[in-house]
Amino acid sequence: MDFIDYYKILGINKTATQDEIRAAYRKLARKHHPDLNPDDKEANKKFQQVNEANEVLSDPEKRKKYDQYGKDWQHAEAFEKAQQPAGSRQGAGRTGAGNYSGFGGSADFEPGDESEFSSFFESLFGGGGGGGRRSGGSKAKFRGQDYQAELQITLEEAATTHQRILAVNGKNIRITIPAGVEDGQVIKLKGYGAPGGNGGPAGDLYITFVIENDAAYKRSGNDLYVTASVPLYTAVLGGDITIETLSGKIKLTIKPETQNGTVVRLKGKGFPVYKKEGSFGDLYITYNIQMPVNLTEKQKELFTELSKS
């Protein structure tokens, strides 16, 4: 079996961090997912390759062996034992494919098809002409495929703990979304992926939150930023204005001679902190002084008098 460059498959450098590996995997797994490409055999093949690359590179120990031994990384233990004194190798066992737990298989995958996948897949599913059986005649168990899904919510919805019902593989799943989730945040629902094979465990469901842009608010972490309009007369003489926030209306007192662009902070009036009940960021309000329009002649005269005083 030829060498397969897992780094090239994921489109990353050999110096990539675990976060970069995870991000590349999620992007490609979503792109080539069989559910999104039901009739595309090439996409399904790439999906399997992406999963295989992620299985190895996301595991620091496997990645270390892969970087050191290349295509023979699975035999690293044997190589290392061969270099040990003969006495120290007595009783040493071989790690089998039963330790596999990283990603889901596919119902369309045929373990004996050596033309499409590497021998790594054969070790996972017990392939190689044996009908997917381990020694002793027992069928190899394998973990079900992981599912990837996106869930769009508004900023206002993200600010409150609420429930949603998702339709996954023909089943309705009720999930609770904690207040404070961020755009791009991923949560895992263990066991809600595809069923495993031959009694193996089910895969997991990964949900990526997509928070829609809000016209009024800008969010930065747990802080919120908003612009509030202030009439010119109120800015000059002082007074009160009322603004809308995600938690309801609040009244603000404007000091006399407030300048345009003034920023005030309301501590604890920002976005809720994820999974920290009672904790909130701050709300920053920028005052936008409104200039009067359609002035009457009398009003113009008064402004003229003011300009001369």
Helices and strands as residue ranges (DSSP letters): H 6-10, H 18-31, H 41-57, H 60-69, G 70-75, H 76-82, G 86-89, G 97-99, H 119-125, E 147-153, H 155-158, E 162-168, E 171-177, E 186-189, E 205-211, E 218-220, E 223-231, H 232-237, E 239-245, E 248-254, E 263-266, E 283-290, H 297-308
